[in-house]
């Protein structure tokens, strides 16, 4: 096991020094799954995924993008990164769950995976918020990194 990157020699929290890193093209894809009770899914489908608060999918997409853009403010030791691309996609799987994907891209000295993870998390929380009047039995699960390229090491699930 390697050392934790966000601890200094005295085991105190620190931001990673990226001064000597090279700028590379970086991309990350994260995924979240929301399990909806049958009553919520049926009501949403019947109304075209519209609620009194507005379009569930469109609102979640905008919220996810906003969350990704604010990652450096939300996660204490993340570097602030100017996103060059952020896309949120929401799909319905065979189990009638919502799958949220966030793809982020940047040319920078440090990674972009936390922005993708924050994007799907905020989008999922927005869907929960918009549907909680129908039920609190929703489950946000499987928030995970699916892929990352650029930098020191690539990853693909």
PAGU-186777 format. One line per field, with one value per atom (N, C-alpha, C): residue number from 1; residue in three letters; x, y, z. Coordinates in nm, 2 decimals, decimal comma, padded with zeros to 4 digits, always signed. Atoms other than C-alpha are relative to their C-alpha. Layout:
BEGIN
i = [NUM ...]
aa = [ala ...]
px = [X ...]
py = [Y ...]
pz = [Z ...]
//
This chain:
BEGIN
i = [1 1 1 2 2 2 3 3 3 4 4 4 5 5 5 6 6 6 7 7 7 8 8 8 9 9 9 10 10 10 11 11 11 12 12 12 13 13 13 14 14 14 15 15 15 16 16 16 17 17 17 18 18 18 19 19 19 20 20 20 21 21 21 22 22 22 23 23 23 24 24 24 25 25 25 26 26 26 27 27 27 28 28 28 29 29 29 30 30 30 31 31 31 32 32 32 33 33 33 34 34 34 35 35 35 36 36 36 37 37 37 38 38 38 39 39 39 40 40 40 41 41 41 42 42 42 43 43 43 44 44 44 45 45 45 46 46 46 47 47 47 48 48 48 49 49 49 50 50 50 51 51 51 52 52 52 53 53 53 54 54 54 55 55 55 56 56 56 57 57 57 58 58 58 59 59 59 60 60 60 61 61 61 62 62 62 63 63 63 64 64 64 65 65 65 66 66 66 67 67 67 68 68 68 69 69 69 70 70 70 71 71 71 72 72 72 73 73 73 74 74 74 75 75 75 76 76 76 77 77 77 78 78 78 79 79 79 80 80 80 81 81 81 82 82 82 83 83 83 84 84 84 85 85 85 86 86 86 87 87 87 88 88 88 89 89 89 90 90 90 91 91 91 92 92 92 93 93 93 94 94 94 95 95 95 96 96 96 97 97 97 98 98 98 99 99 99 100 100 100 101 101 101 102 102 102 103 103 103 104 104 104 105 105 105 106 106 106 107 107 107 108 108 108 109 109 109 110 110 110 111 111 111 112 112 112 113 113 113 114 114 114 115 115 115 116 116 116 117 117 117 118 118 118 119 119 119 120 120 120 121 121 121 122 122 122 123 123 123 124 124 124 125 125 125 126 126 126 127 127 127 128 128 128 129 129 129 130 130 130 131 131 131 132 132 132 133 133 133 134 134 134 135 135 135 136 136 136 137 137 137 138 138 138 139 139 139 140 140 140 141 141 141 142 142 142 143 143 143 144 144 144 145 145 145 146 146 146 147 147 147 148 148 148 149 149 149 150 150 150 151 151 151 152 152 152 153 153 153 154 154 154 155 155 155 156 156 156 157 157 157]
aa = [unk unk unk unk unk unk unk unk unk unk unk unk unk unk unk unk unk unk unk unk unk unk unk unk unk unk unk unk unk unk unk unk unk unk unk unk unk unk unk unk unk unk unk unk unk unk unk unk unk unk unk unk unk unk unk unk unk unk unk unk unk unk unk unk unk unk unk unk unk unk unk unk unk unk unk unk unk unk unk unk unk unk unk unk unk unk unk unk unk unk unk unk unk unk unk unk unk unk unk unk unk unk unk unk unk unk unk unk unk unk unk unk unk unk unk unk unk unk unk unk unk unk unk unk unk unk unk unk unk unk unk unk unk unk unk unk unk unk unk unk unk unk unk unk unk unk unk unk unk unk unk unk unk unk unk unk unk unk unk unk unk unk unk unk unk unk unk unk unk unk unk unk unk unk unk unk unk unk unk unk unk unk unk unk unk unk unk unk unk unk unk unk unk unk unk unk unk unk unk unk unk unk unk unk unk unk unk unk unk unk unk unk unk unk unk unk unk unk unk unk unk unk unk unk unk unk unk unk unk unk unk unk unk unk unk unk unk unk unk unk unk unk unk unk unk unk unk unk unk unk unk unk unk unk unk unk unk unk unk unk unk unk unk unk unk unk unk unk unk unk unk unk unk unk unk unk unk unk unk unk unk unk unk unk unk unk unk unk unk unk unk unk unk unk unk unk unk unk unk unk unk unk unk unk unk unk unk unk unk unk unk unk unk unk unk unk unk unk unk unk unk unk unk unk unk unk unk unk unk unk unk unk unk unk unk unk unk unk unk unk unk unk unk unk unk unk unk unk unk unk unk unk unk unk unk unk unk unk unk unk unk unk unk unk unk unk unk unk unk unk unk unk unk unk unk unk unk unk unk unk unk unk unk unk unk unk unk unk unk unk unk unk unk unk unk unk unk unk unk unk unk unk unk unk unk unk unk unk unk unk unk unk unk unk unk unk unk unk unk unk unk unk unk unk unk unk unk unk unk unk unk unk unk unk unk unk unk unk unk unk unk unk unk unk unk unk unk unk unk unk unk unk unk unk unk unk unk unk unk unk unk unk unk unk unk unk unk unk unk unk unk]
px = [+00,08 +00,00 +00,09 -00,08 +00,13 -00,06 +00,04 +00,11 -00,12 +00,11 -00,20 +00,06 -00,06 -00,14 -00,03 +00,05 -00,32 +00,05 -00,06 -00,10 +00,15 -00,14 +00,24 +00,08 -00,09 +00,54 -00,04 +00,04 +00,38 -00,15 +00,14 +00,05 -00,11 +00,10 -00,13 -00,06 +00,07 -00,38 +00,08 -00,06 -00,23 -00,06 +00,04 -00,32 +00,12 -00,11 -00,11 +00,07 -00,08 +00,17 +00,01 +00,00 +00,11 +00,10 -00,09 +00,38 +00,09 -00,09 +00,61 -00,07 +00,07 +00,33 -00,01 +00,02 +00,29 -00,15 +00,14 -00,03 -00,03 +00,05 -00,22 -00,15 +00,14 -00,56 -00,06 +00,06 -00,78 -00,15 +00,14 -01,12 -00,04 +00,05 -01,33 -00,15 +00,14 -01,67 -00,04 +00,05 -01,86 -00,15 +00,14 -02,20 -00,06 +00,08 -02,47 -00,13 +00,13 -02,78 -00,10 +00,11 -03,11 -00,11 +00,11 -03,35 -00,13 +00,12 -03,70 -00,11 +00,12 -04,01 -00,09 +00,09 -04,26 -00,10 +00,10 -04,51 +00,07 -00,07 -04,25 +00,03 -00,04 -04,13 -00,13 +00,12 -04,49 -00,05 +00,05 -04,59 +00,09 -00,09 -04,28 -00,02 +00,02 -04,33 -00,13 +00,13 -04,70 +00,01 -00,01 -04,61 +00,12 -00,11 -04,32 +00,12 -00,11 -04,07 +00,00 +00,02 -04,22 -00,07 +00,06 -04,31 -00,05 +00,04 -04,46 +00,13 -00,13 -04,09 +00,07 -00,06 -04,02 +00,05 -00,05 -03,85 +00,11 -00,10 -03,67 +00,13 -00,13 -03,41 +00,08 -00,06 -03,34 +00,06 -00,04 -03,31 +00,12 -00,11 -03,08 +00,13 -00,11 -02,86 +00,07 -00,06 -02,81 +00,06 -00,06 -02,75 +00,13 -00,13 -02,49 +00,11 -00,11 -02,30 +00,04 -00,04 -02,31 +00,08 -00,08 -02,19 +00,14 -00,13 -01,90 +00,08 -00,07 -01,80 +00,05 -00,03 -01,79 +00,07 -00,07 -01,60 +00,11 -00,11 -01,29 -00,04 +00,05 -01,51 -00,06 +00,07 -01,69 +00,09 -00,10 -01,40 +00,12 -00,10 -01,15 +00,14 -00,14 -00,82 +00,00 +00,00 -00,93 +00,05 -00,03 -00,77 -00,11 +00,11 -01,01 +00,05 -00,03 -01,02 -00,11 +00,10 -01,18 -00,04 +00,04 -01,38 -00,01 +00,02 -01,36 -00,12 +00,13 -01,65 -00,06 +00,07 -01,91 -00,13 +00,12 -02,19 -00,07 +00,07 -02,46 -00,11 +00,10 -02,68 -00,07 +00,09 -02,97 -00,07 +00,06 -03,09 -00,09 +00,08 -03,36 +00,05 -00,05 -03,22 -00,11 +00,10 -03,40 -00,07 +00,06 -03,48 -00,08 +00,07 -03,65 +00,07 -00,08 -03,37 +00,05 -00,06 -03,22 +00,15 -00,15 -02,85 +00,04 -00,05 -02,67 +00,14 -00,14 -02,34 +00,04 -00,06 -02,12 +00,14 -00,13 -01,83 +00,06 -00,07 -01,58 +00,13 -00,12 -01,28 +00,07 -00,08 -00,99 +00,14 -00,15 -00,63 +00,06 -00,05 -00,46 +00,11 -00,11 -00,19 -00,06 +00,05 -00,43 -00,14 +00,11 -00,72 -00,14 +00,14 -01,09 -00,10 +00,10 -01,25 -00,08 +00,09 -01,37 -00,11 +00,11 -01,56 -00,11 +00,10 -01,73 -00,08 +00,07 -01,81 -00,09 +00,09 -01,95 -00,12 +00,10 -02,15 -00,12 +00,11 -02,34 -00,06 +00,05 -02,38 -00,10 +00,09 -02,54 -00,13 +00,11 -02,76 -00,09 +00,08 -02,88 -00,07 +00,06 -02,95 -00,11 +00,10 -03,15 -00,12 +00,12 -03,37 -00,07 +00,06 -03,42 -00,09 +00,07 -03,52 -00,13 +00,11 -03,76 -00,11 +00,10 -03,93 -00,04 +00,02 -03,93 -00,14 +00,14 -04,29 -00,08 +00,06 -04,39 +00,04 -00,05 -04,17 +00,14 -00,13 -03,86 +00,08 -00,06 -03,78 +00,09 -00,10 -03,55 +00,14 -00,14 -03,19 +00,09 -00,11 -02,89 +00,11 -00,10 -02,64 +00,10 -00,11 -02,33 +00,05 -00,08 -02,17 +00,14 -00,13 -01,85 +00,06 -00,07 -01,58 +00,00 +00,01 -01,62 +00,13 -00,11 -01,32 +00,08 -00,08 -01,03 +00,12 -00,11 -00,77 +00,08 -00,09 -00,47 +00,07 -00,07 -00,22 +00,09 -00,09 -00,01 -00,05 +00,05 -00,24 -00,15 +00,14 -00,56 -00,07 +00,08 -00,85 -00,13 +00,13 -01,15 -00,06 +00,07 -01,41 -00,06]
py = [-00,12 +00,00 +00,12 -00,13 +00,35 +00,09 -00,09 +00,64 +00,09 -00,08 +00,86 +00,13 -00,12 +01,16 +00,13 -00,13 +01,42 +00,01 -00,02 +01,38 +00,03 -00,03 +01,54 -00,09 +00,09 +01,39 +00,00 +00,00 +01,48 -00,05 +00,05 +01,31 +00,10 -00,10 +01,64 +00,02 -00,01 +01,71 +00,11 -00,09 +01,89 -00,02 +00,01 +01,97 -00,06 +00,06 +01,77 +00,11 -00,10 +01,98 -00,05 +00,04 +01,96 +00,09 -00,10 +02,22 -00,07 +00,06 +01,97 -00,10 +00,09 +01,77 +00,06 -00,05 +01,79 +00,01 -00,01 +01,91 -00,11 +00,10 +01,63 +00,01 +00,01 +01,57 -00,10 +00,09 +01,41 -00,01 +00,02 +01,26 -00,10 +00,10 +01,08 -00,02 +00,03 +00,91 -00,07 +00,06 +00,84 -00,04 +00,05 +00,66 +00,00 +00,02 +00,67 -00,07 +00,06 +00,46 +00,04 -00,03 +00,56 -00,11 +00,10 +00,28 +00,08 -00,07 +00,42 -00,10 +00,09 +00,26 +00,00 +00,01 +00,14 +00,12 -00,11 +00,41 +00,13 -00,12 +00,69 -00,02 +00,02 +00,54 +00,01 +00,00 +00,49 +00,15 -00,14 +00,85 +00,08 -00,07 +00,99 -00,03 +00,04 +00,79 +00,05 -00,05 +00,89 +00,14 -00,15 +01,26 +00,04 -00,04 +01,24 +00,05 -00,04 +01,28 +00,15 -00,14 +01,63 +00,00 -00,02 +01,74 +00,15 -00,14 +02,06 +00,09 -00,08 +02,16 +00,01 -00,01 +02,11 -00,14 +00,12 +01,85 -00,06 +00,07 +01,60 -00,02 +00,03 +01,50 +00,13 -00,12 +01,85 +00,08 -00,06 +01,99 -00,07 +00,08 +01,71 +00,02 -00,02 +01,76 +00,13 -00,13 +02,13 +00,00 +00,01 +02,06 -00,08 +00,08 +01,79 +00,08 -00,09 +02,03 +00,10 -00,10 +02,30 -00,07 +00,06 +02,05 -00,03 +00,03 +01,94 +00,12 -00,13 +02,30 +00,05 -00,05 +02,36 -00,11 +00,11 +02,04 +00,06 -00,06 +02,24 +00,08 -00,07 +02,43 -00,09 +00,09 +02,13 -00,11 +00,10 +01,88 +00,07 -00,09 +02,04 -00,01 +00,01 +01,91 -00,02 +00,00 +01,91 +00,14 -00,12 +02,16 +00,06 -00,05 +02,40 -00,01 +00,03 +02,30 +00,07 -00,05 +02,49 -00,10 +00,10 +02,23 +00,04 -00,03 +02,22 -00,07 +00,07 +01,97 -00,07 +00,07 +01,83 -00,04 +00,05 +01,61 -00,09 +00,09 +01,44 -00,07 +00,08 +01,16 -00,08 +00,08 +00,99 -00,10 +00,11 +00,65 -00,08 +00,09 +00,41 -00,14 +00,14 +00,05 -00,10 +00,11 -00,29 -00,01 +00,01 -00,27 +00,12 -00,13 +00,07 +00,09 -00,09 +00,24 +00,11 -00,10 +00,56 -00,01 +00,00 +00,55 +00,14 -00,13 +00,88 -00,01 +00,00 +00,93 +00,14 -00,13 +01,23 -00,02 +00,00 +01,28 +00,14 -00,13 +01,55 -00,01 +00,00 +01,66 +00,13 -00,12 +01,91 -00,03 +00,01 +01,97 +00,07 -00,06 +02,02 -00,09 +00,07 +01,91 -00,11 +00,10 +01,71 -00,05 +00,07 +01,48 +00,06 -00,06 +01,53 -00,10 +00,10 +01,22 +00,05 -00,05 +01,40 +00,09 -00,08 +01,64 -00,09 +00,09 +01,35 -00,06 +00,06 +01,19 +00,10 -00,10 +01,51 +00,03 -00,03 +01,57 -00,11 +00,10 +01,23 +00,01 +00,00 +01,27 +00,12 -00,12 +01,62 -00,03 +00,03 +01,50 -00,10 +00,10 +01,20 +00,06 -00,07 +01,42 +00,09 -00,08 +01,65 -00,08 +00,09 +01,37 -00,04 +00,03 +01,26 +00,11 -00,12 +01,61 +00,03 -00,03 +01,65 -00,11 +00,11 +01,31 -00,04 +00,04 +01,29 +00,02 -00,02 +01,42 -00,13 +00,12 +01,09 -00,12 +00,11 +00,86 +00,04 -00,02 +00,87 -00,14 +00,14 +00,50 -00,01 +00,00 +00,60 -00,04 +00,04 +00,46 +00,05 -00,04 +00,63 -00,09 +00,11 +00,36 +00,00 +00,03 +00,26 +00,13 -00,11 +00,60 -00,05 +00,05 +00,50 +00,06 -00,04 +00,59 -00,11 +00,10 +00,41 +00,00 -00,01 +00,54 +00,13 -00,13 +00,79 -00,02 +00,00 +00,87 +00,13 -00,11 +01,10 +00,00 +00,00 +01,17 -00,12 +00,10 +00,91 -00,14 +00,13 +00,61 +00,01 +00,01 +00,52 -00,11 +00,09 +00,33 -00,03 +00,03 +00,15 -00,12 +00,10 -00,05 -00,10]
pz = [+00,00 +00,00 +00,00 +00,00 -00,08 +00,11 -00,11 +00,16 -00,05 +00,04 +00,16 -00,05 +00,07 -00,07 +00,07 -00,06 +00,15 +00,14 -00,13 +00,46 -00,02 +00,01 +00,51 +00,09 -00,08 +00,70 +00,14 -00,14 +01,03 +00,01 +00,00 +00,93 +00,01 +00,00 +00,90 -00,14 +00,13 +00,62 -00,08 +00,09 +00,32 -00,14 +00,14 -00,04 -00,07 +00,07 -00,28 -00,08 +00,08 -00,44 -00,14 +00,14 -00,81 -00,09 +00,07 -00,90 -00,11 +00,10 -01,08 -00,09 +00,09 -01,25 -00,14 +00,14 -01,63 -00,03 +00,04 -01,78 -00,10 +00,09 -01,95 -00,02 +00,03 -02,10 +00,09 -00,10 -01,83 -00,02 +00,02 -01,84 +00,11 -00,10 -01,58 -00,02 +00,01 -01,58 +00,14 -00,12 -01,26 -00,02 +00,01 -01,20 +00,14 -00,12 -00,94 -00,04 +00,03 -00,92 +00,11 -00,10 -00,75 -00,02 -00,01 -00,65 +00,04 -00,04 -00,66 +00,03 -00,03 -00,50 -00,12 +00,11 -00,75 -00,02 +00,01 -00,66 -00,05 +00,04 -00,72 -00,15 +00,14 -01,05 -00,09 +00,08 -01,18 -00,01 +00,00 -01,08 -00,09 +00,09 -01,25 -00,14 +00,14 -01,56 -00,06 +00,04 -01,58 -00,04 +00,02 -01,56 -00,09 +00,08 -01,80 +00,07 -00,09 -01,51 +00,03 -00,04 -01,44 +00,14 -00,13 -01,09 +00,02 -00,02 -00,94 +00,01 +00,00 -00,89 -00,14 +00,13 -01,26 -00,05 +00,06 -01,48 +00,09 -00,09 -01,26 -00,07 +00,07 -01,52 -00,03 +00,04 -01,65 +00,13 -00,12 -01,29 +00,05 -00,05 -01,19 -00,08 +00,09 -01,49 +00,03 -00,03 -01,42 +00,14 -00,14 -01,04 +00,00 +00,01 -01,13 -00,06 +00,06 -01,35 +00,10 -00,10 -01,08 +00,11 -00,11 -00,82 -00,05 +00,05 -01,04 -00,01 +00,00 -01,09 +00,13 -00,13 -00,72 +00,09 -00,07 -00,62 +00,09 -00,08 -00,51 +00,12 -00,12 -00,27 +00,10 -00,09 -00,13 +00,06 -00,05 -00,09 +00,05 -00,06 +00,14 -00,07 +00,05 -00,02 -00,15 +00,15 -00,39 -00,05 +00,07 -00,62 -00,07 +00,08 -00,78 -00,15 +00,14 -01,15 -00,09 +00,10 -01,44 -00,10 +00,09 -01,61 -00,15 +00,14 -01,99 -00,06 +00,05 -02,03 +00,12 -00,10 -01,80 -00,06 +00,05 -01,92 +00,10 -00,09 -01,71 -00,09 +00,07 -01,86 +00,10 -00,09 -01,68 -00,09 +00,07 -01,80 +00,10 -00,08 -01,68 -00,03 +00,03 -01,64 +00,01 +00,01 -01,66 +00,13 -00,14 -01,28 +00,03 -00,02 -01,33 +00,10 -00,08 -01,14 -00,09 +00,07 -01,25 +00,01 +00,01 -01,36 -00,05 +00,03 -01,36 -00,03 +00,04 -01,54 -00,01 +00,01 -01,52 -00,06 +00,07 -01,77 +00,02 -00,02 -01,69 -00,08 +00,07 -01,89 +00,02 -00,02 -01,85 -00,04 +00,02 -01,95 +00,12 -00,13 -01,62 +00,06 -00,08 -01,37 +00,09 -00,10 -01,15 -00,06 +00,05 -01,20 +00,01 +00,01 -01,26 +00,05 -00,04 -01,10 +00,12 -00,11 -00,79 -00,05 +00,06 -01,01 -00,06 +00,06 -01,19 +00,12 -00,11 -00,85 +00,07 -00,06 -00,71 -00,09 +00,09 -01,02 +00,01 -00,01 -01,00 +00,14 -00,14 -00,62 +00,01 -00,01 -00,65 -00,09 +00,08 -00,94 +00,07 -00,07 -00,74 +00,12 -00,11 -00,43 -00,05 +00,05 -00,65 -00,04 +00,03 -00,78 +00,13 -00,13 -00,42 +00,05 -00,05 -00,32 -00,08 +00,08 -00,61 +00,02 -00,01 -00,54 +00,15 -00,14 -00,15 +00,04 -00,04 -00,13 -00,03 +00,03 -00,28 +00,09 -00,08 -00,07 +00,04 -00,04 +00,14 -00,01 +00,01 +00,05 -00,12 +00,10 -00,23 +00,05 -00,05 -00,21 -00,11 +00,08 -00,36 +00,02 -00,02 -00,42 -00,12 +00,10 -00,62 -00,06 +00,05 -00,65 -00,01 +00,02 -00,81 -00,13 +00,11 -01,05 -00,10 +00,10 -01,38 -00,09 +00,09 -01,57 +00,03 -00,01 -01,55 -00,09 +00,09 -01,81 +00,02 -00,02 -01,80 +00,13 -00,13 -01,53 +00,01 -00,03 -01,36 -00,03 +00,03 -01,40 -00,05 +00,05 -01,59 +00,08 -00,07 -01,45 -00,08 +00,06 -01,60 +00,07 -00,07 -01,42 -00,10]
//
